[in-house]
Amino acid sequence: MATIAPGIPAINTLWEIQTGSPATFRTIANMGDLTGIAFSLALVDVTSHSTGQPWDQFIGTIFSGGDVAFPLFFVPASGDDTNLADPLGHGPTSGIMQVFLARVQRVYQMKFPDSLVSPSIAGPMNAVLYKFNWKSMVKDVLRADCTTRITGQPTMTFGS
């Protein structure tokens, strides 16, 4: 039987957005903990009197990719760098805040750190950045809590 690693450190898991021409996936700069992809399946209760059993019955209908949420260590003026090899900054002109203000679907992927040579990729997938919540606490750094919602069917490419 093949041996499976007991776990993989999560550091360097990346939520990347496609930008530029030619299209390139760029890491969103200064992200903290990623939460999601939150897959789910809608269930419809089809319990009826005719089953003769006192147990609920369900049918799965529609899949959802759910949300991917992440905090940013927010640098408001970052984002004007057009070098596609650099992480995407945060500003309203060309950073992740501009993506929020545009109100459109963008292409994302999640890159897992299971191999430096050929990482596993969840994506590409379409998502809409629909929450951008600033936080300015006295004894902290500037932050922004961001949430994207996956729309449509994502692609999964795991392993090499």
C-alpha positions as CSV (number, residue, x, y, z in Angstrom):
1,M,0.0,0.0,0.0
2,A,1.3,3.5,-0.8
3,T,2.4,5.7,2.0
4,I,0.5,9.0,2.5
5,A,2.1,11.9,4.3
6,P,0.5,12.5,7.7
7,G,-0.1,16.1,6.8
8,I,1.3,19.0,4.8
9,P,2.1,22.4,6.4
10,A,-0.3,25.0,5.1
11,I,2.2,27.8,4.9
12,N,2.5,29.1,1.3
13,T,-1.0,28.1,0.2
14,L,-1.8,30.8,-2.3
15,W,-5.1,32.3,-3.6
16,E,-4.1,33.7,-7.0
17,I,-6.0,35.9,-9.4
18,Q,-5.6,36.0,-13.2
19,T,-4.5,39.4,-14.5
20,G,-2.8,41.1,-17.4
21,S,-2.0,40.2,-21.0
22,P,-0.8,37.6,-21.4
23,A,-3.0,36.3,-18.6
24,T,-1.0,35.3,-15.6
25,F,-1.9,34.1,-12.1
26,R,-0.7,36.5,-9.4
27,T,-0.7,35.9,-5.7
28,I,-2.7,38.5,-3.7
29,A,-0.1,40.2,-1.5
30,N,-0.1,40.0,2.3
31,M,-2.8,37.4,2.8
32,G,-3.3,35.8,6.2
33,D,-5.3,32.6,6.8
34,L,-7.3,31.3,3.9
35,T,-10.8,29.8,4.7
36,G,-12.4,27.8,2.0
37,I,-13.0,26.5,-0.7
38,A,-16.3,25.6,1.0
39,F,-18.0,23.0,-1.3
40,S,-21.5,22.1,-0.5
41,L,-24.5,20.2,-2.0
42,A,-28.0,21.5,-1.8
43,L,-30.3,18.9,-0.4
44,V,-34.1,18.6,-0.9
45,D,-36.2,16.8,1.7
46,V,-38.2,14.2,-0.2
47,T,-39.7,12.4,2.8
48,S,-43.2,11.3,2.1
49,H,-46.0,9.4,3.7
50,S,-45.6,6.5,1.3
51,T,-42.1,5.5,2.4
52,G,-43.4,3.6,5.3
53,Q,-40.2,4.5,7.2
54,P,-39.8,7.1,10.0
55,W,-36.6,8.4,8.5
56,D,-35.9,11.6,6.5
57,Q,-34.9,11.1,2.9
58,F,-33.0,13.6,0.8
59,I,-31.9,14.1,-2.8
60,G,-28.8,16.1,-3.7
61,T,-29.4,18.7,-6.3
62,I,-27.0,21.6,-7.0
63,F,-23.3,22.0,-6.0
64,S,-21.8,25.2,-4.7
65,G,-18.2,26.2,-4.5
66,G,-19.0,28.5,-1.7
67,D,-16.7,31.2,-0.4
68,V,-13.0,31.7,-0.1
69,A,-12.3,34.2,2.7
70,F,-8.9,35.8,3.6
71,P,-7.6,38.7,5.7
72,L,-5.1,41.1,4.2
73,F,-2.4,43.0,6.0
74,F,-3.8,46.0,4.2
75,V,-1.4,48.4,2.4
76,P,-3.9,50.9,0.7
77,A,-1.4,52.5,-1.7
78,S,0.0,49.2,-3.1
79,G,-1.1,47.8,-6.4
80,D,0.2,50.1,-9.1
81,D,3.0,47.6,-10.0
82,T,2.2,46.2,-13.4
83,N,5.0,43.6,-13.2
84,L,3.0,40.3,-13.6
85,A,5.7,38.4,-11.7
86,D,5.0,40.5,-8.5
87,P,2.1,39.9,-6.0
88,L,-1.0,41.9,-6.6
89,G,-1.3,44.9,-4.3
90,H,-4.3,46.3,-2.6
91,G,-5.1,49.8,-4.0
92,P,-8.2,51.0,-5.8
93,T,-6.5,51.7,-9.1
94,S,-4.9,48.4,-10.0
95,G,-4.9,46.3,-6.9
96,I,-7.4,43.9,-5.3
97,M,-9.6,46.8,-4.2
98,Q,-10.0,47.6,-7.9
99,V,-11.2,44.1,-8.5
100,F,-13.8,44.6,-5.7
101,L,-14.9,47.9,-7.2
102,A,-15.3,46.4,-10.7
103,R,-18.1,44.1,-9.5
104,V,-17.2,41.4,-12.0
105,Q,-16.2,37.7,-12.0
106,R,-12.5,37.0,-12.2
107,V,-10.5,33.8,-12.6
108,Y,-8.8,32.5,-9.5
109,Q,-6.9,29.4,-8.5
110,M,-5.7,28.0,-5.1
111,K,-2.2,26.6,-5.1
112,F,-1.3,24.1,-2.4
113,P,2.2,23.7,-1.1
114,D,2.5,20.0,-1.5
115,S,5.3,20.2,-4.0
116,L,7.6,23.1,-5.0
117,V,8.1,21.5,-8.4
118,S,4.5,20.7,-9.3
119,P,2.0,22.0,-6.7
120,S,-1.6,20.8,-6.6
121,I,-4.0,23.4,-8.1
122,A,-7.7,24.0,-7.3
123,G,-8.7,25.9,-10.4
124,P,-9.1,27.7,-12.5
125,M,-12.5,28.9,-11.2
126,N,-14.6,32.0,-11.6
127,A,-15.3,34.0,-8.4
128,V,-16.6,37.4,-7.4
129,L,-14.9,39.4,-4.7
130,Y,-18.0,40.6,-2.8
131,K,-16.7,41.6,0.7
132,F,-13.9,44.1,1.5
133,N,-14.0,45.1,5.2
134,W,-11.4,47.4,6.5
135,K,-10.2,47.2,10.1
136,S,-8.1,49.9,11.8
137,M,-7.5,48.9,15.5
138,V,-5.3,50.9,17.7
139,K,-2.9,48.1,18.7
140,D,-2.8,46.4,15.3
141,V,-1.8,46.9,11.7
142,L,-4.3,48.0,9.0
143,R,-6.3,45.0,7.8
144,A,-9.1,44.1,5.3
145,D,-11.2,41.0,5.5
146,C,-12.1,39.9,2.0
147,T,-14.5,37.2,0.7
148,T,-14.9,35.8,-2.8
149,R,-17.8,33.6,-3.9
150,I,-17.2,30.9,-6.5
151,T,-19.6,30.8,-9.4
152,G,-19.9,27.8,-11.7
153,Q,-17.9,24.6,-11.7
154,P,-14.2,24.8,-10.7
155,T,-11.5,22.7,-12.2
156,M,-9.3,20.5,-9.9
157,T,-5.8,19.4,-10.8
158,F,-4.1,17.6,-7.9
159,G,-0.7,15.9,-8.0
160,S,1.8,16.0,-10.8
